[in-house]
Every structure is written in C-alpha cells, then in structure tokens.
Amino acid sequence: MPELPEVETIVRTYRPRLEGRIIRAFESSWPRRVAPSVAVVRRRTVGRRITRLHRRAKYIVFDLEAGGHLLVHLRMSGRFEWAADNPDADRHTRAIWTLDGDDALWFVDARKFGRIEWTADLAAATAHLGIEPLSRGFTVARLTSLLRGRARQLKPLLLDQSLIAGLGNIYVDESLFRSGLHPLRSADSLNADERAALHEAIRHVLRKAIRRHGTSIDWIYPDGEMQDELTAYGRTGLPCVRCRTPIESLRVGQRGTHICPRCQPRHRRRPRGPNRPGGTRVSKGAAPRRRRAGTRP
C-alpha cells in the first residue's frame, strides 16, 4: 500500500495540472467505494474549482471552491492516470473526473479497495488520524507523550494511524533500523536517547523517501527510487549495511518485518564500563570499605 512518501509524491506530481481546474463531470463504475454516494459527490463537486491539492496522512485531498473537500485513498492498488496519456481506456478504471479544457482524470484500481469521499468538514472527516510526522508539532516531546505509558510493541504502535498518521510497513522498518530499535521492544521501555533517535530516524527516512519519489511497488507504483536506498525492508538474507550480519525477517503484528539482529537487539543494552554493577571503581560519595579487625591501616 502506498505510504506517506508515495502519496506526497503523487500530490506534488498532479498539483500543477489540477489546481485551478474546474470539475465538469464525475462518473463512477464502482459506487460502493464512493461516499456518501455517487450522486452526492457529483452534486457537490461538479462546477467547483479545485483550489488546492494536498495530503493528509495517506489521503489525497482536493479543496474545492465555495467549500467542501474530496478525499481519495489509494489503498492497495489505486492510482491516477490522465486520459490524454492513455488513449485506450483501462478496464480497471473505477471513476472519471472530466475537467475544463476537455481533460479527464481517471482513478484506476484493479483490486477495488480505493475510496472516494466528499466531506464538508475535513477536520471532522480526518479526526481519527494522528499527528503528521513531518509537521512542526511532531517533536521529541510529542513522540515521548505517545510512547510513555504504552506497553504495546513498538512497531504496531508506530503503524497505528490514530497516533502517527502516514507511516506504513516499509518506513517503520527503515526508521527502526536507523534508530537501532527492535520492533518488539515495548514502547514505554525506550529511554530519552532512544526516543530522540527514533524521532530523528522517522523524519530523516520520510524526507529521504520523498526526495526519491517513494518506493516502487510493482505495477501499482512504478516510478519510485527509494527501493535502491532501503537498508532493512525487503533485504532478508542480505548483509547489514553497517555490520554485515544477514538481515532477518519475522512477523510482528501480522506484518512482515525486517531487522538486523545485531544492530537492533531485542533488549536494551546495559551500559559498559567500571561504573556498571561488578565494576571496580567506587562511585563518588560511596562509604569507605570497612577495615577488618587486627589488620594494619
């Protein structure tokens, strides 16, 4: 399923050709995935100008003149195509927007899981979504508040769209590898340094993926370049880019997961050095060792 970087790439690609355009007609051959209904979407969008195209989590959002928003979720196989670029109609086309200038935008979805929805209130329609990980509000302190007191495994928590919106399987694996954290760690077991490392990793990985136009996903999303930069996801059996240990795969929350068993230990490493239990250095302020009776000072 396309994740935040892929959706952001699609928005940036289609924005120049969609913003300012007027919707002249809307049709759908798969009405069960159009909400509230095809008739309502047609009535609320036809004749309206697209004032802005942007993203919320994994949703593509069309802001419409005089109010209202059109939300498109690609799900597993949805994609946009321009009719002018594809003279032969695709048999998997589920919806068509006819625009001014006799241009047409197709929504192609082989598996029929994609969703089109009109809403008058974007905030209410997306209230179930958590914070955007690339927003200013996503600070180390905010991440700490999301992790603290939650005993859930780390990866399922990061995939929870009600907490952090837009992260998916690929970029959670990459973020956990970069931060050196095991996906089965309890979220509330992370110390301050680990939380800061995770925060940095999430933002670094997402920004890099956007620069690389996302990760290609077979025929569904073929134009990404991030697959050439992945360090953990999909690299089972290949050497870790840091330590050369073979990457392992496991199931976490029913999701295929990829880790380096050496760089991402299951349990937090204990600090090394003379101050750890069993060391020889006496900490400052410690009581002096008692002298045995009959021995010389």
C-alpha positions in Angstrom: 0.0 0.0 0.0 1.4 3.4 -0.9 2.6 5.2 2.3 3.2 8.9 3.1 6.1 9.4 0.7 4.3 7.8 -2.3 1.1 9.8 -1.6 3.1 13.0 -1.2 4.9 12.3 -4.5 1.6 11.8 -6.3 0.2 15.1 -4.8 3.3 17.0 -6.0 3.1 15.4 -9.4 -0.6 16.2 -10.1 -0.8 19.5 -8.3 0.3 21.7 -11.3 -2.3 20.1 -13.6 -5.2 20.0 -11.1 -5.1 23.2 -9.0 -7.3 25.9 -10.6 -9.2 23.4 -12.8 -13.0 23.1 -12.8 -14.7 19.7 -12.5 -17.2 19.4 -15.3 -18.4 15.8 -14.7 -18.0 12.9 -12.4 -18.8 9.2 -13.0 -18.0 6.0 -11.1 -18.5 2.4 -12.1 -17.8 1.2 -8.5 -20.3 3.1 -6.4 -19.8 1.1 -3.2 -16.5 2.8 -2.7 -17.8 6.3 -3.2 -19.2 8.2 -0.2 -21.8 9.4 0.7 -22.9 8.3 -2.8 -22.0 8.9 -6.5 -25.0 11.3 -6.7 -23.9 13.4 -3.7 -20.2 13.6 -4.9 -21.4 14.6 -8.3 -23.7 17.3 -6.9 -21.1 18.7 -4.5 -18.2 18.7 -6.9 -19.3 19.4 -10.5 -18.9 23.0 -11.3 -16.5 23.6 -8.5 -12.9 24.7 -9.0 -10.0 22.8 -7.3 -8.3 25.4 -5.2 -5.7 23.2 -3.6 -4.4 19.7 -3.8 -2.6 18.4 -0.7 -2.2 15.4 1.6 -3.5 14.3 5.0 -1.8 11.1 6.1 -2.4 8.7 3.2 -5.3 10.7 1.8 -5.1 12.9 -1.3 -7.3 15.9 -0.6 -8.9 18.2 -3.1 -10.0 21.5 -1.6 -13.0 22.9 -3.6 -14.1 26.4 -4.3 -17.0 27.6 -2.1 -16.3 24.9 0.5 -16.1 21.1 0.7 -13.3 18.6 0.2 -12.8 15.5 -1.9 -10.7 12.8 -0.3 -9.1 9.9 -2.3 -7.5 7.0 -0.5 -5.5 4.8 -2.9 -5.5 1.7 -0.6 -3.7 -1.3 -2.2 -3.8 -0.6 -5.9 -5.4 2.8 -6.6 -3.6 5.3 -8.9 -4.4 8.3 -11.1 -3.9 8.4 -14.8 -4.6 11.2 -17.4 -6.9 10.1 -20.2 -4.8 12.1 -22.7 -1.7 10.0 -21.7 -3.6 6.7 -22.2 -5.8 6.7 -25.3 -7.1 3.2 -24.6 -9.4 3.0 -21.6 -8.1 0.9 -18.7 -10.6 -1.8 -17.8 -9.8 -1.2 -14.1 -10.9 2.5 -14.3 -13.4 3.0 -11.4 -14.0 6.7 -11.6 -13.6 9.6 -14.1 -13.4 13.3 -13.5 -13.9 15.4 -16.6 -12.2 18.8 -16.2 -12.4 22.0 -18.1 -10.4 22.0 -21.3 -11.8 18.5 -22.2 -9.2 16.9 -19.9 -10.0 13.8 -17.9 -8.5 12.2 -14.8 -9.0 8.5 -14.2 -9.0 6.7 -10.9 -7.7 3.2 -11.8 -8.0 0.5 -9.1 -7.5 -3.2 -10.0 -8.3 -4.5 -6.6 -11.3 -2.1 -5.9 -10.2 -1.1 -2.4 -9.7 2.6 -3.1 -12.1 5.1 -1.7 -13.5 8.4 -2.8 -15.3 10.6 -0.3 -16.8 14.1 -0.2 -16.9 15.9 3.1 -17.9 19.4 4.1 -15.6 19.3 7.2 -12.1 18.0 6.6 -11.1 18.2 10.2 -14.1 16.0 11.2 -13.5 13.5 8.4 -9.9 13.0 9.4 -10.3 13.3 13.2 -9.4 9.7 13.6 -5.9 10.4 12.3 -2.9 11.2 14.5 -0.2 13.7 14.1 1.7 14.2 10.8 5.3 13.0 11.4 6.7 15.8 9.2 4.8 18.6 10.9 6.3 21.1 13.3 4.1 19.7 16.1 5.8 16.3 15.8 8.6 17.0 18.3 10.6 14.6 20.5 8.4 15.7 23.4 5.2 14.8 21.4 6.7 11.4 20.5 7.6 10.9 24.1 4.0 11.5 25.1 2.8 9.0 22.5 5.2 6.3 23.8 5.1 6.9 27.5 2.8 4.6 29.5 2.1 2.4 26.5 3.3 -1.2 26.8 2.5 -2.1 23.2 5.2 -3.4 20.9 7.0 -0.6 19.1 6.2 -1.5 15.5 2.4 -1.9 15.9 2.3 1.3 17.8 4.1 3.2 15.0 1.7 1.7 12.5 -1.3 3.0 14.4 -2.7 5.7 12.2 -4.6 7.2 15.2 -1.3 8.1 16.8 1.1 8.9 13.9 -0.5 9.4 10.5 1.1 8.1 7.3 3.7 5.6 8.5 3.5 2.2 6.9 5.4 -1.1 6.9 8.3 0.0 4.8 9.2 3.2 6.5 8.6 1.9 10.0 11.2 -0.9 9.3 13.6 1.7 7.9 13.1 4.0 10.9 13.6 1.3 13.4 16.8 0.1 11.7 18.2 3.7 11.6 17.5 4.2 15.3 18.8 0.7 16.3 15.5 -0.3 17.9 13.9 -3.8 17.8 10.3 -3.7 16.6 9.2 -6.0 19.5 10.5 -3.6 22.2 7.9 -2.2 24.5 7.1 1.4 23.6 7.4 2.5 27.2 10.9 0.9 27.5 12.7 3.5 25.4 14.9 5.9 27.2 15.4 9.6 26.3 18.2 9.0 23.9 16.3 6.2 22.1 13.2 8.3 21.8 15.3 11.1 20.3 17.0 8.7 17.9 13.6 7.3 16.8 12.2 10.8 16.2 15.2 11.7 14.0 15.0 8.5 12.1 11.3 8.8 11.3 11.8 12.3 9.9 15.0 11.5 8.1 13.6 8.4 6.4 10.4 10.1 5.3 12.2 13.1 3.9 14.7 11.0 2.0 11.9 8.8 0.6 10.0 11.9 -0.7 13.2 13.2 -2.4 13.5 9.7 -4.0 9.8 9.8 -5.1 8.8 6.9 -2.8 9.4 3.2 -3.2 8.3 1.4 -6.3 5.6 -1.2 -5.6 5.4 -3.5 -8.6 3.0 -2.2 -11.3 1.0 -0.3 -8.6 3.5 2.4 -8.1 6.4 2.0 -10.6 8.2 5.4 -10.5 9.9 5.5 -7.1 13.6 5.3 -6.5 13.7 4.7 -2.7 13.9 0.9 -3.2 17.6 1.5 -4.1 18.2 3.1 -0.7 16.4 0.7 1.6 18.6 -0.6 4.5 16.3 -3.2 6.1 12.9 -3.7 4.4 12.9 -6.5 1.8 16.6 -7.3 2.4 16.2 -10.7 4.1 19.5 -12.7 3.9 21.5 -9.7 2.6 24.3 -8.3 4.7 23.5 -5.4 7.0 24.9 -2.2 5.6 26.5 -1.4 9.0 27.8 -4.7 10.4 27.4 -7.2 7.6 25.2 -9.5 9.7 22.5 -11.0 7.5 19.1 -9.2 7.7 16.4 -11.4 9.2 12.7 -11.4 8.7 9.9 -12.0 11.3 6.3 -11.4 11.8 5.2 -8.5 14.0 1.5 -7.8 14.3 0.9 -10.0 11.2 3.2 -7.8 9.2 6.4 -8.9 7.5 9.3 -7.2 9.3 13.0 -6.9 8.6 15.8 -6.3 11.1 19.5 -6.6 11.7 19.7 -8.9 14.8 23.0 -7.3 15.8 22.2 -3.6 15.3 18.7 -3.9 16.7 18.9 -6.0 19.9 15.6 -7.2 21.4 16.6 -5.9 24.8 18.2 -2.6 25.7 22.0 -2.8 26.0 23.3 -2.2 29.5 26.0 0.4 29.8 29.5 -0.8 29.9 32.4 0.5 32.0 33.7 0.5 35.5 30.6 2.0 36.9 28.3 -0.8 36.0 27.5 -3.5 38.6 30.5 -5.6 39.3 33.0 -2.9 38.3 35.9 -1.8 40.3 35.5 1.9 40.5 33.9 3.3 43.7 31.4 5.9 42.9 31.9 9.4 44.4 30.5 9.7 47.8 30.4 5.9 48.5 31.0 4.7 52.0 34.7 3.6 52.6 35.4 -0.1 52.8 35.4 -1.3 56.4 38.8 -2.4 57.7 39.0 -5.9 59.1 39.9 -6.1 62.8 43.6 -6.8 63.6 44.8 -5.5 60.2 47.1 -2.5 59.8 45.6 0.6 58.3 
